[in-house]
Amino acid sequence: MDAFSKLVVSLPGQERVARHPHGGRVFIHATAEETGGAFGAWETFSAPGTGPSRHTHTRESEMFRVIEGTYRFWCGEDVIEAPVGTVVFLPPNVPHEWRNVGETEGRLMGLVTPGGFEHFFMELERTGADTMERILSIQEQFGLIEG
């Protein structure tokens, strides 16, 4: 992969739209291809009470910043309440999950390093995966372990 050596911009209203397994929209802001593999970045929108099931990333570390709403994050044995402005760093190979525990739609900025996992959301959108079996098959391709 080429080095990250030129500007990457994601303008409002021109984002690449994908989706999350829990049904929320995802705006892709930067991909591994655009950043020389350094990172991938996206924004996730989630309805109240929604979020991913417990899972483990085997390839990358994650960072989230709460932009709107209130979230709860679980990482290993740790649990934190995350109001607007909270930044959470999740290590690889540790089971984790998050949930919008507020009463309105929430929004998170997400970043993975190294990049590549952002394509998971794009693949869900491209394939229209709508059953747990199809979603799990795609998760496996991205080194994501359920549970």
Steps between C-alpha positions, in 0.01 A plus 500: 500500500618855429596726789243741640623805315206706377194672635183296561175697529144389574264790436156527665234355273758321285590215737503139387194347666507145634326328791563330830371148584260653754340706223665837556642710220877528469681783321844388380746790530837336421612156387822305538568553130480878546722503812771258394351244738551723804133523599137494393240746630120511506198639680233266636140605566306279739142496623430483874567155641714386207865410457714205397497173691810404699786439260879497470718662236804286424677751275450856616460742789193726505431851618153655543389853582142560606362787289131473588309294755606288795673166463615216721820316410608160626863393451609181669375543859482882480174692449480876448222751438596723210325837461572745216871577474620168641787335314546122539799293385445125454793258467506208257426148622280616791124434477297820498170656400316829521138609514310826458338525845345841432151586384598655165710395202868494591808565291855371542816581308700179460859439398696176461872448470624347287230583249286252313210419731301795359445274197289270720222760498540557128478125436179474706351775284632355172370150565177596677583245773182480704525175696730415787651219293594739217626765742715246690651384171609856422625554857731201464658654191597802714640309799200578719403230749148498643459461876 
